[in-house]
């Protein structure tokens, strides 16, 4: 069949798992809580007197929920498929699938749809919630249909991207990082086209229409808008949304077609083939005895000479010290391996190159803001300057890459059966945890330093003060260490690599996406924030419960409980205080104190309960 047994096995086993029902239930409840939060917030600001007030509320709410859902589905689809395929590689089960009678199409399409099964179910579970918004007025069924078609095709394209990169790249970190960078590059190019940086019109289509037909963000904004009178939402003439539906499906087909044609070329990876070829070319005793009659006397002598040279060069046959000096390993071998070897593959240079491309685009955007004067002027209270939005997205991408490497640094050891060997040695918990922590920060030094460099450029152009520059650098340093420790904590807590990656990256996205959703509600319904925190307590409280379940349910501690309770509220308070123009010192102290406390709350159990978390049994006195 077209999808093959991989998908049908997942379709039969998925309903048996509790998380299949938990994901869609939590997602639908989160949307309902967000709707109720917006309603309570609006009710405190004004009295709803007419049907027009209800319709305006419904339209604004719909225009907030649609982009939030698109961002969530894109993230889950891309990283879900990427981690699912990478897990098959890390556990060496993908090679077993390639040895079966599965065709390339059944393997690629089946694994893709199996990974997207929970995502599509979540989208279907959210459909009744969005249809409830239409009862408020201001939103038509056609708008809901357009938004959900955009979300479905974007999820399929993002999932195809993650699946293709997972089949192509050997290391999980390479897959996750390239997936994140490609999605950001996709959106960044769409924004550049919308701004008219490349052209004004092509084939009679304006840059706005072309950006809508290429960028998922612009497409969802256009799809959430009501249609003009007399317009047909199914027409394809000069409609950017319909153009996007075609382009996103075309991207998905192209990515899957490329993966189907190359899956057996990429796997086993080409990194293994040189060693395999050398083994095939080496002389073996059985091969020599079998072919001895077919070899000439000259060939036999040459072969014997090479065999003697190989035996004399063996470590057991050496009578003197080796000519080359061996590398000196540091006192902390974990840190030495992270910093002095290619622990994550040589192709990590490709990730650095792709990140530099994103950095160049962020620097170009900053230069444009500086030349137009937008970087040195502050908008009115209640809105965030455009330069802050552009830099914040670049900062978020950097944090996601650092977090992905941190969680993968532990899961890769476990899936490759190297963690069992490490646990059998005398490596102490401090050596392991701190070696991974500082090693990850060293490998991702570009992701930590280049955002700070952009802040220095902004300060040089007098966009921010010296005090703000110090706060930005301190805050970025705290966040870099936090996301690194978060990845190590999730990697040590969850034995399943896919779950560990999902929880770690999901926590990072929740702390930003959830707060942004609340702020979007506040901006849309009012320009004043004073005294309006109460309606958001339920949403923030629910996020704290979810964060505690993710981080502390398997290894509970009082510190993690308080960290999960305070972290979402502190993040919300800090961002709102910034928008209100409060003192930056207060914001910096709140953020650095809360995230620093959370980092320590995860670090202390990682060291003190290392043996319990990693499954190692103590056999004697251990100072760790």
N, C-alpha and C positions, 0 to 999 in steps of 0.2 A: 504494500500500500504506500501512499505518498509520504505519510509521516513516519511510518515504521513502528516497530515494537518498542523503541525507546520512549516515545510519547505515550503509547497505550499503557505501558507499565507504570509510568508516572501518573497517568489519569486514574488508574485503578488503586494505586497505593496512597495518593495524596489525600483522598477523603478519610483515610484511616488516621491521619495525623491531626492532633488537636490544634496545631498552629494554623492549619488551613482555615479553620473557622474563627480562630482568634484574630488573625490579620484583618479579615474583612469586617468582623464585628467592631474591632477597635477603630478601624478607619471610618466606618459609618458613624460610630458614636462621636469620634473627634470632629467630624463635619457638623453633626447636630449640635455639639457643644459650641463650636465656633459660630454657628448661626444664632444660637441662644445668647451667646456673649455679645454679638453685634446688636441683637434686639434690645437686650437690657441696657447696653451702652447708649443706644439711640433714645430709648425711653427716658433715660435720666437727663438727656439734653433737651428734648422737645416733646411736645404732645402731638400724637398722630391724630389729625382731624379729618383728613380727606383721603379718598382713594389714591389721589396723586402722590401723597406722602408715602403710602405703602408701596406704590409702584417704584418711586425713586429709591426707596430702601432696598427693594428686591433687585433692581438693576445694579446698584452699587455693590451689593453683597455678591451677586453673581460674577461681577467683574473682578472680585477679589478671590473667590473660590476657584475659578477656572485656572488662573496662573499657578496658584498654590498646588492644585491637583496635578497640573502638567509637570511642574518641577519635581514633585514627589514621584510620579510614575516614571519620568525619565531617569531619575536617579536609581530607583528600584530595578527597572528593566535593564539598564546598562550594567550596573555593578552586579546585579543578580545573575545574569547570564555569564558575565565575565568570571565571576567567582565559581560558578557551577562547572564551567569547562576547565578552569585552572585546577579545581579540586580533582577532577578526573585525571589530569596530567600528573599532579603531585603524588597521587596515590597509585600511579602506574596502571590505572584501569582503562584509560583511553586506548592504550596499545592492545588490550584484550578485546575491546570493541572493534578495533580495526582488523583483528584476526578472524572475526566472525563473517557471516555472509551478508552483513548489512552493507547496503550501497552507500555511497557518499551522500546522496540526497537524504536517505533515511536517517543517517547519523547526524548530519548537520541540522536538518529541519526538525527532526524529532527531539534533539537535545535543546534546540532553541524554544520550541513550543512547550516542552516540559518545564523549562526554566521560567517561562512567562505565564504558566498556568495560574499561579497564585495572583499575579499582577492583573491578569484579565478578569479574574473573579472579583478582585477588589474594585475594579472599574465598574463592573456590573452591579456590585453592591452599593456603589455611590450614586447610581442612576436614579433610584427613587428619591434620594435626598435632594438632588438637583431639581427633580420634577416638583418637589414641594416648594421650591423657590418660585416656580412659575405661578403658584397660587397667590403669591403676594402681588403679582402684577409687574409690568415692566420687563418681563422676560418671556419669550415665546418658546414653543417646543422646537422650532427651527434653530434657535440659538443653542439650545441644549444639544440638539443633534450635531450641529457643527462643532461645538466644543468637544463632544465625546469622540467624534470621528478624528479630530485633530489629536486628541490624547491617545487614541488607539494606534493611529499610524505613527505617531512620535515614539510611543513605547515599542512598537515593532521595529522601527528603524534603530532606536537606541539599543534594544536587545540584540539586533543583528550585528551592530557594531561591536558590542561586548563579546558576542559569540565568535565573530571572526577574529578579533584580536586575541581571544583566549586560545583558539586553535593555532594561531600563527606564532605567538610568543611563547617561550619556554617557561619563563619565571612569572609567578603570580603578580609580583609588584610591577613588572613591565606591563602586564595586561591592564591592571587597574589604573596605573598612571597614564598610559596612553589613552585609555577610555575617557578619563576625566579631561585630559588636555584636548582631545578631539571634540568632545561636546562643547567645551568652552570656545574652541576655535570656530566651531560651527555657529554658535550664537554671536561671537564677536564679528565674524564676517557679515552676518546678517545685519548687525547694527551699523557696520561701516557702509553697507549698501544703502541702508535706510537714511543715513546722514548725507548721502550723495557724494561720498569721497571718491568713488570710481567713475561714476557716470550719472547722467541725469535721466535719460530714457534709453531703452533698447527695444526695438521692434514695436514702438508705440506704447510700451508699458513704462510707467513711471518708476522711479527708484523705490517709492513706498510700496507699490504693488509687487515689485520683484523681491523686496525684502520680506514682505508678507508671504510670498510664495516660496521662500527659502528658509527663513528663520522660524523656529517653533514658537519663540516668545512673541514675535510680531503676529504670527498666525493666530495664536490664542487670543491676543488682544483684539484682533479684527473679528474673530469668530464670536467673541462675547458681545460685540456691538450689535444693536438691532439693525435689521435690513431696511433700506429705504423703501418707501411705498412703491409698489409695483414691481419690486425686484424679486427674482426667483432664486432661492438659496441653492438650487441645484444647477443653475446655469454656470457654464464654464467660461463665458466671455469676459475677459478682463477682470476676473475675480481672483484676488490673491489667495483666498482661503482654499478654493478649489485647486488652484495651481500648487499650493503647498501639499494638499492631499496626494496629488499626482507625484510631486517630487519626492515626498517622504516614502511613498510606496516604491518609487523607482530606486531610491537609495537602499531600501531594505532588500529588494530583489537583486540589485547589483552586489551588495555585500554578501548575501547568501550564495549567489552564483559563484562569486570568487572563492568563497570558503569551500563550496562543494567541489570545485575543480582542483583545489590545492590542498585539501585536507590530508591526503596520503603523501603528498610531497613534503609538507611541513612536519608530519609526524611519522616516525620518530624524528626529533629535531635534528637539524644539521650539525648541532654541536656534538652529538654523539657519533656521527658517521666517521669522522677522521679516526677516532679511536677504534671503531669497529673495522675500518679498512686496514689499520695497522695490525690488528689481531689476525685478520685474514691473510695478510702478507707474511706474517711471522711463520718460521718453520716449526712444525710440530712433529713429534715422534711418530704419531700414527700416519700423518700425511706422507712423511718421508719413506716409511716402510711400504706404504701402498703404491707410491709412484717411483720407487727406486729403479725398477726395470725400465722405466720410460725416460730416465734422465741419462744424459751422456756423462762420460767420465769427467769432463771439464765442469759440467754443471754440478756434479756430485762434490767435487773438490771445493768449488766455490761455496756451495751450500754448507759444507762442513766447516769451512773457514769462518763463515758468518756465524754459525752456531757456536763455535769456540769463542769468537769475539764477544758474543752475547753473554756466554757463561762467565767469561773472565770479567766482564763488566758488572756482574750481579753483585749485590751488596755482600753476599755470603762468601764470595771468592776474592774479595779485596784483601791485599796484603799490606796496603799503605793507605794513608788518609786520602780522601777525595780531593781532586784538584780544585773544585769550586767550593767556596765557603757557603755553608748552609745559612739560611735566614735565621735571625735571632728572634725568638718569640718573646713578647712582653710578659710581665708578671700576670697580667689579665689576658689570657688567650682569646677570650670572647671579643674584647675590644680590639685586639691585634687583628683578628680575622675580619672584623667589620671594616677596619680602616686600611689595612695593608693588602687585602686580597679582593678579588672580584666575587664577593660573596653573593651578589645578586645578578651575576652575569655581566659580560662585557657590553651587552646591548643596552645597559643602563645609560650609556652615552646618547642613545637615540632619545631617551626620555629627557635628558638634559637639553638636547638640541631643540626638541619640541617645546620645552618650557621656556627656552630663550626666545623662541618665536612669539609665544604668548607675552613674555616680558617686553619684547619690542613693540607689540601692539598696545600694551598698557602704557608704555613710555610714550608712544605716538599719541595716544588719547590724552595723556597728561600734557604733552606739548601743545596739543590743540586747545585744551582748556586754558593753558597759560597764555597763548597768543591771543585768544578771544577775550581774556580777562575773567573768565568764569572761575578760574582757580583761586583768584584773589578776592572774590566777592562772595558774601554769604547771603543765601536766600532768606526769605521771611521765616519767622518762627513757625515751626510745625512741618517744615519740609527739610529734606537732606540735600545738600549741594550735589550737583551731578558728578563733580570730581570725586566726592566721597563714595558715591555708588560705584563708579568704575574701579577705584582703588580697592574698595571692599570686596568686589568680586574676585579681583586678582589675589587678594589676601586669602580669601576662602579657598581658592584653588590650591594655593601653596599649603595651607593647613590640611586639605584633603590628601594631597600627595604624601606629606610627612606622616599622617595617620595611617595611610595605606601601607607604607613601608614598615611602620612600627608593628602593625598587627601581622603583616606577612613575615617579619623577621622571626616570629615565634611559630606561626602555623607552618611555615615552610620547613622548619626543623622537625616538626612533629610528623608531617606528611612524608618527608623523606627518610623517616626512621633514624635521623641523626640525633633527635632529642633523647632517645633512650640511651645512646652512647654517652652523651654529655652528662646525663643523670647518674651514670655509673662511674664517673670520674670524681675527683675531689674538688671540682669547681664549686665554690661557695655561692650562696644565693646573691650576695652583694656583687660578686664578680659577674654573674650572669645578668642580673637586672641592670646594673650600671654600665656593663659592657654593651648591652643592647641599646640602652638609652643614649649614651654618648655616641655610639657607633651609628645609630640611625640619624642623629643630628649632623654627624660628619658627612655621611653620604648625601644628605639632603641640604647641605650648606647653602647651595644656590637658592633653594626655596625659602631659606631663613634670612639670607642677607640681601637678596635683590628687592624684596618688599621694603626693607629698611632704606635701601638706596633711593627708591622712589620718594620716600618720605623726606629724605635729605634734599632731593631736587625740589620738592614742593616748598620746603623751608627756605631754600636758596632764593626762590622766586617770591618769597614773602607771602606765601599762601597760608602758612602756619607760623606760630611763634616758636622761639627756642624752647620754651616750657612745654608746648604741645609736642614738639619733636621728641623731647625726652620721654614724655608720657607714651607716645606712639611706639618708640623703640622698646621701652620697658614692657608695654602691653603685648607687643608682638613676641618678645622673648618668652613671656609667661605663657602665651597661647601655644607657642611652638613646643615648649616642654610639656604642657598639658596634653596636647593631642598625641605626643609621642608616648607618654605614660598611659594614656587611654588605650592606645593600640596594644601596648604590651600587656596591660591588664586584661583586655578582652581575649588576646591570644592565649594567655595562661589560664583564663577561666573556662573558656569553651573549647572542648576537644574537637568539635566539628569546625573545620576551617571556614566553610561558607557561613555558618552562624556567627563565628567570631568576626569575620569581615563585615557582615551585615550589621551587627550590633555596634561595632566600633564606628564605622562610617555613618550609620544611622543616627548615632548620638551626636556626632558633629553637625549633621544636617538639621537635626531637631533643634539644637540650640540656636541656630540661625534662622531656619525656615519658619519655625513656630513663632519666634519673636517677630519676624518680619510680617507674618500674617496678622498678628495683633496690632502692630504699628500701622499696617495698611488700613485696618478698620478704623483706627483712631484718626488717621489723616483723612479718610474718605468722609467721615460723619461729623468731624469737628476740627477746628483749628486750635483748640485749647485742651490741655491734658490735665490741668490741676483738678485734683479731687476725683479723678475718673479711674482710679486703680481697682476699685471694688469689683466692677463687672468682670474683670479678667482673672480674679482669684481662682475661679473654678478651672479655667483653662490652664493656668500656670500650675495649679495643684495637681491636675491630671498629668501634666508633663513631668512633674516631680515624681509621682508614683511610677510612671513608666520608666523614668531614668533609674530609679532605685531597683526596679525589677530587672532591668538590663545589666546594671553594674554590680548590684549587691545581693541578688537573690541566691546565687550559688556560693558566695563567700561573704556572708553578711558581717557587717561591723557597724558600730555606732557612728564612726567617722564618715563612712560612705552614706549612711542614712542622712546625716545632716548635710553632707555635700550635695546629695541629690535633691534635698528639700530646698536648699538655698540657691543652687546654681541657676535654674531658670528664672527665679524671681530677681536675682542680682543682675543677670544679663538684661532682663526687661527694664529694670530700674536704671541701669547705666545708660542704655540707649535712649530711653525717654528723657533722662536728665540731660543728655547731650542735645536732644532736639529742643528742650526748653531753654537751653543756653546756660545751664548751671555751671558751677566751677569744675574745670577739668580735673583738678586734684582729687575731688570727691569721687568722680567717675573712675579715675585710675586706681584709687585705693580700694574701691568696692570690687572692681574687676580683678585686680591682681591679688587681693586678699582671698576672694572666693575661689578663683581658679587655682591659686597657689595652694589653698587648703585642700581642694579636691585632688590635686596632684599628690600631695603628701598622704591623703587618705587612701589612695590607690597604691602608693609606693611602699608604705609601711607593711600592709598585709602581703605584698608581693615578696618582701624580704623575710618577714617573720614567719609566714605560713607558706613558704616556697615549696617545701617538701610535700605538704598536703595538697597544694594546688597542682603540682606537677606530677603527683603520684609516686614520688620517691620515698622509699622506706629508709629510715635512719638505722644504721647498724652500730653506731657508737656515738661517742661524744662529737659534737659538731658545733663549731663556733658560729655557724651561719644562722 
